[in-house]
Amino acid sequence: MEDRPRGPKTVPKKKEKASSRKAAVALIGPKKLTRFERARIVGARALQISMGAPVLLDVPTEIRSPIELGELELQAGVLPISIRRSLPDGTSLNIPLRILLEGEREEAEQ
């Protein structure tokens, strides 16, 4: 075996994309929440509320269902949640919920 000098190992740097976040959002999936994402968010939030999590809105007393409360919070845009969308090649992107809700509002206006 040949003796080679053993220096510090170098780690290859990850390639960084020069695209902006807005451009990356347009690349993965639709600009609005899918029905599956909407159902997952409302269901997860309803479970949190039913387990005692504080409600993030002032709601009328006639609304008592955790599912209805989750829907109201989603529509109001007060949930601090990001959606992770993945592509088959393994790349993924975390998209803040507010960006997807803005896309829904823009589509409704048209």
N, C-alpha and C positions, 0 to 999 in steps of 0.2 A: 504494500500500500504506500501511496505517496503522501508525504506529510505536506499539508497545505496550511498556510496561516489561518487561524481561526479568529476572525474578527466578529463584531456584532452582526447579527442577522438583520437584513433589511426586509422590511415588509412592503410589498408593492402597494402604492397608493390607489385608492378607488377612483375610478373615472367620475368626474363631476359633470353633470349636464349644465349647459349654459342657458337652458330655458327657464323662464320665470315660473312662479307657482301657478299663476293664472293659466298659462299655456299648458302646464302639466295637468291641471284639473280638466281641461278640455280633452286630453288624450285618453283618459281612462273613464269609460262609461258615460252615461247621460249627465246633463248638467242639473238634474233634479234627483230627488230621492226615488229609488225604485219602490215598488209596493212591498218587496221583501225587507228592504232596509227600514221602511216605515213601520212595518209590523214588528220587527225586531226591537226597534227603539221604544215603541209604545209598550210592548210587552215587558221589556227589561225595566223600564221606568215604573210601570204598574206594579211589578214585583217589589221594587225598592220601596214604593209608597206603602204597599200592603205590609211590608216588614218594618215600617215605622220611620222611613226617611221623611224629612221635612218637605212640604210642598213648596215649590219655588214661586207660586203665584197666589194672589188673593182670589179665592174662588167663591162663588155663591154657595150657600148652605145646601141647596137642593142637589148639587152634584156630590155624590158620595162614592161613586165607583172609581177604583184606582185606574181603570182603563180610560175612563173619560178624563180624569185628571192628567194622565200621561199624554193624551191627545191634545188637551188644552196647552200643556207646557210645550209640546212640540210645535204647535201652531204659533205660539207666542215667541218661539225662538230663544227660550231662556235656558235650554239644556246645554251644558258644557260637554258636548260629545263630538268626536271625530269619527268619520266613516273610513275604514280601510278598504280600498278597492285593489284587487290583485289582477294581474295578467297571467296567462299561461306560462310565460317565460320566467316567472318568479318575481318580477318587479312589482312593487306595490306603492300606493300613495295614500297618506292620511289626509282626508279632506274635512275641514271643519264643517259642522252642520250648518252654520249660518250661510256658507257659500252655496250649498245645495238648496236651502230655503229661498235664497235670493233668485236662483235659477227658476224655481217654481213660480215665484211671483212675477218674474219677467215673462214667463210663458203664459201665465194667466192673463196678463195685460194685453197680449197680442191677439 
